Amino acid sequence: MPAEVRGTTAPTCVFAMPPVTGLTRRAEFLAAARARRAGTPGFLLQARRRASAEAAPEAVRVGFTCSRKVGNAVARNRAKRRLRAIAREVLPEAGRPGWDYVLIGRPGATAERPYPLLLDDLRGALARVHAPARRADKAEPTA
């Protein structure tokens, strides 16, 4: 029975997750290609922090692409469906507001890799692109 019918209101979520929207313009994909990236066995993740003047600063934006190297149209569409599914599951919790992400399918891997491993790949890739950048000049000199 719906909560309104019983005379009570449904509980609200205490933690608001950022809205996940899609990248639509080629320029947005190209900007992400010039930013951080993390390769995984299942796909390549590109990520960039948007300028505050760009799209909604509280939104997480995501795009998907698969080249013809992935296969014919059926194979590319299957790979993109799987990428959309993992993004829908992981990005609301692990994605950061104000960031754009592009997931690029890999030939022979994205469509065949087990789904739980793809989820782990995305979580690990997000952790790597959001990790503080290591500086080469702080490395210990080798003697």
Sine and cosine of phi, psi and omega as CSV:
sin_phi,cos_phi,sin_psi,cos_psi,sin_omega,cos_omega
0.00,0.00,0.76,-0.65,-0.01,-1.00
-0.88,0.48,0.47,-0.88,-0.05,-1.00
-0.89,0.45,-0.58,0.82,-0.02,-1.00
-0.91,0.42,-0.55,0.84,-0.03,-1.00
-0.94,0.33,-0.61,0.79,-0.01,-1.00
-0.96,0.27,-0.17,0.98,0.00,-1.00
1.00,-0.03,0.08,1.00,0.05,-1.00
-0.90,-0.44,0.30,-0.96,0.05,-1.00
-0.99,-0.16,0.48,-0.88,0.02,-1.00
-0.95,0.33,0.58,-0.81,0.03,-1.00
-0.90,0.43,0.58,-0.81,0.03,-1.00
-0.99,-0.13,0.41,-0.91,0.01,-1.00
-0.96,0.26,0.74,-0.67,-0.01,-1.00
-0.97,0.25,-0.64,0.77,-0.03,-1.00
-0.98,-0.20,0.91,-0.42,0.02,-1.00
-0.99,0.13,0.79,-0.61,0.04,-1.00
-1.00,0.00,0.57,-0.82,-0.02,-1.00
-0.93,0.37,0.56,-0.83,0.04,-1.00
-0.93,0.38,0.63,-0.78,0.03,-1.00
-0.96,-0.28,0.87,-0.50,0.01,-1.00
-0.85,-0.53,0.12,-0.99,-0.07,-1.00
-0.98,-0.19,0.47,-0.88,0.16,-0.99
-0.99,0.16,0.66,-0.75,-0.07,-1.00
-0.84,-0.55,-0.52,0.85,-0.11,-0.99
-0.99,-0.15,0.53,-0.85,0.01,-1.00
-0.86,0.51,-0.61,0.79,-0.01,-1.00
-0.87,0.49,-0.56,0.83,0.03,-1.00
-0.92,0.38,-0.65,0.76,0.05,-1.00
-0.91,0.41,-0.66,0.75,0.00,-1.00
-0.92,0.39,-0.60,0.80,0.04,-1.00
-0.91,0.42,-0.64,0.77,0.04,-1.00
-0.92,0.39,-0.52,0.85,-0.01,-1.00
-0.92,0.38,-0.40,0.91,0.00,-1.00
-1.00,0.02,-0.02,1.00,-0.10,-0.99
-0.97,-0.25,-0.46,-0.89,-0.06,-1.00
-0.94,0.35,0.46,-0.89,0.05,-1.00
-0.55,-0.83,0.43,-0.90,0.04,-1.00
-0.60,-0.80,0.85,-0.52,0.02,-1.00
-1.00,0.00,0.59,-0.80,0.07,-1.00
-0.74,-0.67,0.22,-0.98,0.05,-1.00
-0.88,0.47,-0.46,0.89,-0.08,-1.00
-1.00,-0.06,-0.44,0.90,-0.07,-1.00
-0.20,-0.98,0.09,-1.00,0.10,-1.00
-0.92,-0.38,0.72,-0.70,0.05,-1.00
-0.95,-0.32,0.77,-0.63,0.14,-0.99
-0.91,-0.41,0.67,-0.74,-0.05,-1.00
-0.61,-0.79,0.61,-0.79,0.08,-1.00
-0.53,-0.85,0.57,-0.82,0.07,-1.00
-0.99,0.12,0.78,-0.63,0.00,-1.00
-0.98,0.20,0.46,-0.89,0.14,-0.99
-0.94,0.33,0.50,-0.87,-0.06,-1.00
-0.89,0.45,-0.41,0.91,-0.01,-1.00
-0.99,0.17,-0.19,0.98,-0.02,-1.00
-0.98,0.22,-0.49,-0.87,-0.07,-1.00
-0.84,0.54,0.03,-1.00,-0.05,-1.00
-0.72,0.69,0.87,-0.49,-0.09,-1.00
-0.92,0.38,-0.33,0.94,-0.01,-1.00
-1.00,-0.01,-0.10,0.99,-0.07,-1.00
-1.00,0.00,0.50,-0.87,0.17,-0.98
-0.97,-0.23,0.82,-0.57,-0.01,-1.00
-0.93,-0.37,0.58,-0.81,-0.05,-1.00
-0.63,-0.78,0.57,-0.82,0.07,-1.00
-0.71,-0.70,0.35,-0.94,-0.06,-1.00
-0.72,-0.69,0.61,-0.79,0.06,-1.00
-0.48,-0.88,0.53,-0.85,0.08,-1.00
-0.62,-0.78,0.80,-0.60,0.01,-1.00
-0.98,0.18,0.09,-1.00,0.01,-1.00
-0.94,0.35,-0.23,0.97,0.09,-1.00
-0.90,0.44,-0.44,0.90,0.01,-1.00
-0.92,0.40,-0.52,0.85,0.03,-1.00
0.57,-0.82,-0.29,-0.96,0.00,-1.00
-0.96,0.29,-0.06,-1.00,-0.08,-1.00
-0.87,0.49,-0.61,0.79,0.00,-1.00
-0.90,0.45,-0.70,0.71,0.00,-1.00
-0.92,0.39,-0.65,0.76,0.02,-1.00
-0.91,0.41,-0.67,0.74,0.01,-1.00
-0.91,0.42,-0.63,0.78,0.03,-1.00
-0.90,0.43,-0.69,0.73,0.02,-1.00
-0.89,0.46,-0.69,0.73,0.00,-1.00
-0.92,0.39,-0.59,0.81,0.07,-1.00
-0.87,0.49,-0.67,0.74,0.01,-1.00
-0.92,0.38,-0.64,0.77,0.05,-1.00
-0.90,0.44,-0.66,0.75,0.04,-1.00
-0.89,0.46,-0.63,0.78,-0.02,-1.00
-0.90,0.43,-0.70,0.71,0.00,-1.00
-0.94,0.35,-0.58,0.81,0.03,-1.00
-0.91,0.41,-0.65,0.76,0.02,-1.00
-0.89,0.46,-0.53,0.85,-0.03,-1.00
-1.00,0.09,-0.59,0.81,-0.15,-0.99
-0.99,-0.16,-0.65,0.76,-0.14,-0.99
-0.90,0.44,-0.55,0.83,0.04,-1.00
-0.86,0.52,-0.53,0.85,0.02,-1.00
-1.00,-0.04,-0.68,0.73,-0.17,-0.99
-0.99,-0.14,-0.30,0.95,0.02,-1.00
-0.96,0.26,0.46,-0.89,-0.02,-1.00
-0.96,-0.27,0.70,-0.72,0.06,-1.00
-0.86,0.51,0.62,-0.78,0.01,-1.00
1.00,0.06,0.16,0.99,0.00,-1.00
-0.90,-0.44,0.52,-0.85,0.14,-0.99
-0.94,-0.33,0.69,-0.73,0.03,-1.00
-0.81,-0.59,0.64,-0.77,0.11,-0.99
-0.81,-0.59,0.81,-0.59,0.05,-1.00
-0.96,-0.26,0.82,-0.58,-0.06,-1.00
-0.91,-0.41,0.84,-0.54,-0.02,-1.00
-0.94,0.35,0.53,-0.85,0.04,-1.00
-0.96,-0.28,0.63,-0.77,0.03,-1.00
-0.88,0.47,0.73,-0.68,0.08,-1.00
0.94,0.34,0.13,0.99,-0.06,-1.00
-0.80,-0.60,-0.74,0.67,-0.12,-0.99
-0.88,0.47,-0.70,0.72,-0.05,-1.00
-0.98,0.21,-0.42,0.91,-0.08,-1.00
-0.98,-0.18,-0.34,0.94,-0.06,-1.00
-0.92,0.40,0.67,-0.74,0.03,-1.00
-0.85,0.52,0.63,-0.77,-0.09,-1.00
-0.83,0.55,-0.71,0.70,0.02,-1.00
-0.87,0.50,-0.54,0.84,0.04,-1.00
-0.95,0.33,-0.58,0.82,0.07,-1.00
-0.90,0.44,-0.65,0.76,0.05,-1.00
-0.88,0.48,-0.71,0.71,0.03,-1.00
-0.90,0.44,-0.62,0.78,0.04,-1.00
-0.86,0.52,-0.72,0.70,-0.03,-1.00
-0.92,0.40,-0.68,0.74,0.03,-1.00
-0.88,0.48,-0.69,0.72,0.01,-1.00
-0.92,0.40,-0.65,0.76,0.00,-1.00
-0.91,0.42,-0.65,0.76,0.04,-1.00
-0.89,0.45,-0.64,0.76,0.03,-1.00
-0.89,0.46,-0.62,0.79,-0.01,-1.00
-0.94,0.33,-0.67,0.75,-0.03,-1.00
-0.96,0.29,-0.39,0.92,0.02,-1.00
-1.00,-0.10,-0.05,1.00,0.04,-1.00
-0.94,0.35,0.53,-0.85,0.05,-1.00
-0.86,0.51,0.63,-0.78,-0.01,-1.00
-0.93,0.38,0.70,-0.71,0.07,-1.00
-0.99,0.10,0.65,-0.76,0.01,-1.00
-0.98,-0.21,0.72,-0.70,-0.03,-1.00
-0.94,0.35,-0.51,0.86,-0.07,-1.00
-0.97,0.24,-0.17,0.99,0.05,-1.00
-1.00,-0.04,-0.06,1.00,-0.02,-1.00
-0.94,0.34,0.53,-0.85,0.04,-1.00
-0.93,0.37,0.72,-0.70,0.07,-1.00
-0.95,0.33,0.65,-0.76,0.03,-1.00
-1.00,-0.04,0.72,-0.69,-0.04,-1.00
-0.97,-0.22,0.00,0.00,0.00,0.00
